[in-house]
């Protein structure tokens, strides 16, 4: 067993050991299974709030990305749906699957491709023609059934950089060590986000990618407002978004465990799993 695998395993065990302190109500359900309340949609070339061609919808208790109502081929209209509340220190769990065929005109690289956009800019600050929000993307990929590796939980950086292995990572995408998930199977993934300190991608109980100090910088998000994209600005908090990146996708769960709160054991609102202190959240 490699040292990295051992450390990853110890991390997962350590986090699980505090699970007894978590009640079901501690997890914030970002998707209620009924409607899109609490979410804001933004498609490239459209105003905020326009659900282009009814692409994002709720059916059978799932949040679905669908392209069956597109009469014209795709022409750069990338979509994102943002949760209304920003987060800083948290753990996010998502359960997703890819299904069906890519919309006509979609780029080859976007086949069975979606993402969790973390520490994202507010959708109301995006320009009308902006393709991707400034954010850290936890890339969700599905295998293409060709026998070639296509790991999920990669890192992509639209308008951002991170520190990885002690160096500034400027490449747009970096592969994780996760396996390839072919077909339409459900996949459960987790991400631990500790503000500007550290982000870990987790699948099948193992950490498959780790980095730190996310910050604004680089390209792959265009055009952007220069007042918003100030390179070098640390990203310690932001919005969570799901992508509509030309591939039909189902989400049956998107939930967050907030890791920031009252750390005083004497308070009624104390939780043992909080890692970031917020004295203002303490109630006695």
Secondary structure, 3 states (H helix, E strand, C coil): CCHHHHHHHHHHHHHHHCHHHCCHHHEEECCCCCCCCCEEEEECCCCCCCCHHHCEEEECCEEEECCCCCCCCCCCCCEEEEECCCECEEEEEEEEEECCCCCCCCCHHHCCEEEEEEEECCHHHCCCCCCCCCCEEEEEECCCCCCCCCECCEEECCCEEEEECCEEECCCEECCCCCECCCCCCEEEEEEEECCCEEEEEECCEEEEEEEEEEECCCCCCCCCCCCCCCCCECCCEEEEEEECCCCEEEEEEEEEECEECCCCCCCCCCCCCCEECHHHCCC
